[in-house]
Amino acid sequence: MAPKNSERITINYQYNKLIGDATLAVESGRPITADVLAKAAMEIPLDVTAEIIVSPSYQTSADTVRQNVADNISSSLNASALGTTIDASDIVANAYNVSGLDKITITRFNRHNVAGTVTTVVAQKNEFCAAGTVTVTPKNR
């Protein structure tokens, strides 16, 4: 909807020096007839809690496997782009790339400090996903 004549429009932005710097960098090379607007994207921190079973041959290095799985989950969440959809099954599939992992179960997957577990998190066009609290606990069969 277009503004009416003499209508006051208020736009609120959070100050981020990087936005100003990026705008100036783009302004210096843009065509004279182009308009430039740089905006900050919002981060969506995601909490993941997982239980794993370490392969019998890796029992002596179970803590290393646990840490590698946690790092793998964090890397998977941090590698997302704007507007990404992340499924809990994506996390499981990526975790199986860790040597020594026999089984993984996601017991919690949701936005940071939001109760419950979801199967999918969808970021909007101006949002990106990132690792929040990632907890991996080894269990016995």
C-alpha positions as CSV (number, residue, x, y, z in Angstrom):
1,M,0.0,0.0,0.0
2,A,1.5,3.4,-1.0
3,P,1.6,6.3,1.5
4,K,-0.9,9.0,1.2
5,N,0.1,12.7,0.6
6,S,1.4,14.3,3.9
7,E,1.3,10.9,5.6
8,R,4.1,10.4,8.1
9,I,6.1,7.2,7.7
10,T,8.3,5.9,10.5
11,I,10.9,3.3,9.8
12,N,12.9,1.8,12.7
13,Y,16.3,0.2,12.1
14,Q,18.8,-1.2,14.5
15,Y,22.1,0.5,14.1
16,N,24.8,-1.8,12.7
17,K,28.0,-0.1,11.5
18,L,28.5,-3.0,9.0
19,I,25.3,-2.0,7.2
20,G,26.6,1.6,6.7
21,D,30.0,0.3,5.5
22,A,28.4,-2.1,3.1
23,T,26.1,0.6,1.7
24,L,29.0,2.9,1.1
25,A,31.0,0.1,-0.6
26,V,28.1,-0.6,-2.9
27,E,27.3,3.1,-3.5
28,S,30.8,3.7,-4.8
29,G,30.4,1.2,-7.7
30,R,26.6,1.3,-8.5
31,P,25.1,2.7,-11.6
32,I,23.9,6.3,-11.1
33,T,20.2,5.4,-11.5
34,A,20.2,2.5,-9.1
35,D,19.0,2.8,-5.5
36,V,20.8,0.8,-2.7
37,L,19.3,-0.4,0.5
38,A,21.4,-2.7,2.8
39,K,19.6,-4.4,5.6
40,A,20.8,-6.8,8.4
41,A,19.6,-10.3,8.4
42,M,18.2,-11.8,11.7
43,E,19.8,-14.8,13.2
44,I,17.7,-17.8,14.4
45,P,19.7,-19.7,17.0
46,L,18.6,-23.3,17.1
47,D,18.9,-25.7,20.1
48,V,19.7,-29.3,19.5
49,T,19.8,-32.1,22.1
50,A,20.9,-35.5,20.8
51,E,21.6,-38.9,22.3
52,I,24.2,-41.1,20.6
53,I,25.5,-44.6,20.8
54,V,29.2,-45.0,20.0
55,S,30.3,-47.9,17.9
56,P,31.9,-50.7,20.0
57,S,35.3,-50.2,18.3
58,Y,35.3,-46.5,19.3
59,Q,34.4,-47.0,23.0
60,T,37.8,-45.9,24.2
61,S,37.4,-42.6,22.4
62,A,33.7,-42.1,23.1
63,D,34.2,-38.5,24.3
64,T,36.0,-37.6,21.0
65,V,33.1,-39.1,19.1
66,R,30.6,-37.1,21.2
67,Q,32.5,-33.8,20.6
68,N,32.8,-34.6,16.9
69,V,29.1,-35.1,16.6
70,A,28.4,-31.8,18.5
71,D,30.8,-30.0,16.2
72,N,29.2,-31.6,13.1
73,I,25.7,-30.5,14.3
74,S,27.0,-26.9,15.0
75,S,28.7,-26.7,11.6
76,S,25.5,-28.0,9.8
77,L,23.4,-25.3,11.5
78,N,25.9,-22.5,10.9
79,A,26.4,-23.3,7.2
80,S,22.8,-22.3,6.3
81,A,21.9,-19.4,4.0
82,L,19.1,-16.9,4.1
83,G,15.7,-18.5,3.9
84,T,16.9,-22.0,4.6
85,T,14.7,-24.8,5.7
86,I,16.4,-27.2,8.2
87,D,14.9,-30.6,9.1
88,A,15.9,-32.7,12.1
89,S,16.5,-35.5,9.6
90,D,19.1,-33.3,7.9
91,I,21.0,-33.1,11.2
92,V,20.8,-36.9,11.7
93,A,22.0,-37.6,8.1
94,N,25.0,-35.2,8.5
95,A,25.9,-36.7,11.9
96,Y,26.4,-40.1,10.4
97,N,29.5,-38.7,8.6
98,V,31.3,-38.8,12.0
99,S,33.5,-41.9,12.4
100,G,32.5,-44.0,15.4
101,L,28.8,-43.0,15.5
102,D,26.5,-46.0,15.6
103,K,23.2,-44.3,16.3
104,I,21.8,-40.8,16.9
105,T,18.4,-39.7,18.2
106,I,17.4,-36.1,18.2
107,T,15.4,-35.5,21.5
108,R,15.1,-31.7,21.1
109,F,15.2,-29.5,18.0
110,N,13.7,-26.0,18.1
111,R,14.4,-22.3,18.2
112,H,16.5,-21.1,21.2
113,N,14.5,-20.9,24.4
114,V,11.3,-22.2,22.8
115,A,9.8,-25.2,24.4
116,G,9.0,-28.4,22.5
117,T,10.5,-30.2,19.6
118,V,9.8,-29.6,15.9
119,T,10.8,-31.5,12.8
120,T,11.4,-28.5,10.6
121,V,12.6,-24.9,11.1
122,V,12.0,-22.5,8.3
123,A,13.9,-19.2,8.1
124,Q,12.4,-16.3,6.2
125,K,14.1,-14.4,3.4
126,N,15.8,-12.1,5.9
127,E,16.7,-14.8,8.5
128,F,19.4,-17.4,8.8
129,C,19.9,-20.3,11.1
130,A,22.8,-20.7,13.5
131,A,23.8,-23.1,16.3
132,G,22.3,-22.2,19.7
133,T,22.8,-24.7,22.5
134,V,24.0,-28.1,21.2
135,T,24.1,-30.9,23.7
136,V,25.2,-34.5,22.8
137,T,25.0,-37.2,25.4
138,P,26.4,-40.7,24.9
139,K,24.2,-43.6,25.9
140,N,24.7,-47.3,26.2
141,R,22.7,-49.9,24.3
